[in-house]
Amino acid sequence: MADNSDVSQSDVSQNEDALKKAKLPPANFDTLVEMLASQVVVFLGLHPDPVRKAPVVRLNFARHYIDTLAILEDKTKGNLSSDEAAFLEHVLHDLRMKYVSVQKDHPNG
């Protein structure tokens, strides 16, 4: 469990206020893919973990989200526009290549 002793109540309130005011992207297929893909990037240690504020490699979680995107690709085949299908294919390819690269550097990740 993370140590939150350095986080004050006013910090939490400010973060909650910022979240309430945040402009959300439109709810669409690309946004869904991007949300799942962003988790992979964090779990590959390519972006700081939002809790620890530092990169952390968790290959098992990255693989899980990649597999989830692959299921999404399989289950939506034939129901996506050509742009959506191409976007998902490109994102999956990119994430798989990143996974292989990080796995080489962190074999026990």
ZAFI-730160 format. One record per residue (C-alpha): y, x, z; residue number from 0. Coordinates in pm, whole numbers, plus 50000, padded with zeros to 5 digits. Each point is the difference from the previous one (the first is absolute). Example, Ala and Ser with C-alpha at 12.3 -4.5 7.8 and 13.67 -1.06 7.14 Angstrom:
<atoms>
<atom><v>49550</v><u>51230</u><w>50780</w><num>0</num></atom>
<atom><v>50344</v><u>50137</u><w>49934</w><num>1</num></atom>
</atoms>
This chain:
<atoms>
<atom><v>50000</v><u>50000</u><w>50000</w><num>0</num></atom>
<atom><v>50346</v><u>50130</u><w>49913</w><num>1</num></atom>
<atom><v>50236</v><u>50107</u><w>50275</w><num>2</num></atom>
<atom><v>50306</v><u>49776</u><w>49975</w><num>3</num></atom>
<atom><v>50176</v><u>50138</u><w>50308</w><num>4</num></atom>
<atom><v>50278</v><u>50148</u><w>49780</w><num>5</num></atom>
<atom><v>50079</v><u>49661</u><w>49843</w><num>6</num></atom>
<atom><v>50263</v><u>49798</u><w>50182</w><num>7</num></atom>
<atom><v>50029</v><u>49622</u><w>49996</w><num>8</num></atom>
<atom><v>50329</v><u>50027</u><w>49808</w><num>9</num></atom>
<atom><v>49824</v><u>50209</u><w>49730</w><num>10</num></atom>
<atom><v>49735</v><u>49731</u><w>49968</w><num>11</num></atom>
<atom><v>50265</v><u>49727</u><w>49980</w><num>12</num></atom>
<atom><v>50194</v><u>50190</u><w>49734</w><num>13</num></atom>
<atom><v>49683</v><u>50050</u><w>49794</w><num>14</num></atom>
<atom><v>49914</v><u>49630</u><w>50029</w><num>15</num></atom>
<atom><v>50353</v><u>49904</u><w>49892</w><num>16</num></atom>
<atom><v>49979</v><u>50235</u><w>49701</w><num>17</num></atom>
<atom><v>49665</v><u>49849</u><w>49899</w><num>18</num></atom>
<atom><v>50143</v><u>49648</u><w>50020</w><num>19</num></atom>
<atom><v>50290</v><u>50100</u><w>49771</w><num>20</num></atom>
<atom><v>49788</v><u>50200</u><w>49753</w><num>21</num></atom>
<atom><v>49992</v><u>49879</u><w>49643</w><num>22</num></atom>
<atom><v>49639</v><u>49947</u><w>49909</w><num>23</num></atom>
<atom><v>49863</v><u>50067</u><w>49653</w><num>24</num></atom>
<atom><v>49876</v><u>49700</u><w>49805</w><num>25</num></atom>
<atom><v>49647</v><u>49887</u><w>50083</w><num>26</num></atom>
<atom><v>49812</v><u>50089</u><w>49684</w><num>27</num></atom>
<atom><v>49693</v><u>50190</u><w>49885</w><num>28</num></atom>
<atom><v>50179</v><u>50335</u><w>49959</w><num>29</num></atom>
<atom><v>50140</v><u>49977</u><w>50352</w><num>30</num></atom>
<atom><v>49652</v><u>49933</u><w>50139</w><num>31</num></atom>
<atom><v>49861</v><u>50304</u><w>49818</w><num>32</num></atom>
<atom><v>50291</v><u>50215</u><w>50118</w><num>33</num></atom>
<atom><v>49950</v><u>49891</u><w>50362</w><num>34</num></atom>
<atom><v>49633</v><u>50098</u><w>49993</w><num>35</num></atom>
<atom><v>50074</v><u>50322</u><w>49811</w><num>36</num></atom>
<atom><v>50265</v><u>50102</u><w>50253</w><num>37</num></atom>
<atom><v>49735</v><u>49987</u><w>50272</w><num>38</num></atom>
<atom><v>49787</v><u>50243</u><w>49800</w><num>39</num></atom>
<atom><v>50293</v><u>50239</u><w>49966</w><num>40</num></atom>
<atom><v>50057</v><u>49994</u><w>50376</w><num>41</num></atom>
<atom><v>49631</v><u>50049</u><w>50080</w><num>42</num></atom>
<atom><v>49983</v><u>50292</u><w>49757</w><num>43</num></atom>
<atom><v>50276</v><u>50168</u><w>50200</w><num>44</num></atom>
<atom><v>50238</v><u>49993</u><w>49702</w><num>45</num></atom>
<atom><v>50254</v><u>49798</u><w>50193</w><num>46</num></atom>
<atom><v>50068</v><u>50013</u><w>50375</w><num>47</num></atom>
<atom><v>49802</v><u>49763</u><w>50217</w><num>48</num></atom>
<atom><v>50254</v><u>49739</u><w>50114</w><num>49</num></atom>
<atom><v>49884</v><u>50018</u><w>50363</w><num>50</num></atom>
<atom><v>49960</v><u>50376</u><w>50040</w><num>51</num></atom>
<atom><v>50288</v><u>50086</u><w>49766</w><num>52</num></atom>
<atom><v>49784</v><u>50277</u><w>49853</w><num>53</num></atom>
<atom><v>49736</v><u>50014</u><w>49726</w><num>54</num></atom>
<atom><v>49646</v><u>49922</u><w>50119</w><num>55</num></atom>
<atom><v>49694</v><u>50015</u><w>49772</w><num>56</num></atom>
<atom><v>49748</v><u>49720</u><w>50046</w><num>57</num></atom>
<atom><v>49775</v><u>50013</u><w>49696</w><num>58</num></atom>
<atom><v>49776</v><u>49716</u><w>50115</w><num>59</num></atom>
<atom><v>50296</v><u>49761</u><w>50014</w><num>60</num></atom>
<atom><v>50136</v><u>50126</u><w>49667</w><num>61</num></atom>
<atom><v>49659</v><u>49943</u><w>49840</w><num>62</num></atom>
<atom><v>49986</v><u>49649</u><w>50150</w><num>63</num></atom>
<atom><v>50332</v><u>49902</u><w>49843</w><num>64</num></atom>
<atom><v>49905</v><u>50155</u><w>49666</w><num>65</num></atom>
<atom><v>49676</v><u>49802</u><w>50010</w><num>66</num></atom>
<atom><v>50198</v><u>49686</u><w>50086</w><num>67</num></atom>
<atom><v>50219</v><u>50053</u><w>49694</w><num>68</num></atom>
<atom><v>49686</v><u>50052</u><w>49789</w><num>69</num></atom>
<atom><v>49864</v><u>49667</u><w>50126</w><num>70</num></atom>
<atom><v>50332</v><u>49837</u><w>49914</w><num>71</num></atom>
<atom><v>49974</v><u>50147</u><w>49649</w><num>72</num></atom>
<atom><v>49644</v><u>49874</u><w>49959</w><num>73</num></atom>
<atom><v>50067</v><u>49651</u><w>50137</w><num>74</num></atom>
<atom><v>50314</v><u>49945</u><w>49793</w><num>75</num></atom>
<atom><v>49861</v><u>50135</u><w>49670</w><num>76</num></atom>
<atom><v>50097</v><u>49761</u><w>49722</w><num>77</num></atom>
<atom><v>50258</v><u>49822</u><w>50217</w><num>78</num></atom>
<atom><v>50281</v><u>50257</u><w>49990</w><num>79</num></atom>
<atom><v>50267</v><u>50055</u><w>49740</w><num>80</num></atom>
<atom><v>49953</v><u>50315</u><w>49797</w><num>81</num></atom>
<atom><v>50288</v><u>50162</u><w>50191</w><num>82</num></atom>
<atom><v>49847</v><u>49912</u><w>50338</w><num>83</num></atom>
<atom><v>49656</v><u>50127</u><w>49898</w><num>84</num></atom>
<atom><v>50148</v><u>50324</u><w>49866</w><num>85</num></atom>
<atom><v>50208</v><u>50047</u><w>50316</w><num>86</num></atom>
<atom><v>49699</v><u>49954</u><w>50228</w><num>87</num></atom>
<atom><v>49788</v><u>50232</u><w>49785</w><num>88</num></atom>
<atom><v>50273</v><u>50268</u><w>50008</w><num>89</num></atom>
<atom><v>50051</v><u>49969</u><w>50377</w><num>90</num></atom>
<atom><v>49625</v><u>50023</u><w>50068</w><num>91</num></atom>
<atom><v>49962</v><u>50304</u><w>49776</w><num>92</num></atom>
<atom><v>50296</v><u>50173</u><w>50165</w><num>93</num></atom>
<atom><v>49874</v><u>49926</u><w>50353</w><num>94</num></atom>
<atom><v>49649</v><u>50118</u><w>49919</w><num>95</num></atom>
<atom><v>50135</v><u>50330</u><w>49866</w><num>96</num></atom>
<atom><v>50215</v><u>50044</u><w>50310</w><num>97</num></atom>
<atom><v>49699</v><u>49921</u><w>50220</w><num>98</num></atom>
<atom><v>49787</v><u>50266</u><w>49830</w><num>99</num></atom>
<atom><v>50281</v><u>50254</u><w>50034</w><num>100</num></atom>
<atom><v>50055</v><u>49932</u><w>50371</w><num>101</num></atom>
<atom><v>49625</v><u>49990</u><w>50064</w><num>102</num></atom>
<atom><v>49971</v><u>50357</u><w>49866</w><num>103</num></atom>
<atom><v>50257</v><u>50116</u><w>50257</w><num>104</num></atom>
<atom><v>49862</v><u>49785</u><w>50284</w><num>105</num></atom>
<atom><v>49622</v><u>49978</u><w>49951</w><num>106</num></atom>
<atom><v>49953</v><u>49862</u><w>50352</w><num>107</num></atom>
<atom><v>50307</v><u>49775</u><w>49969</w><num>108</num></atom>
</atoms>
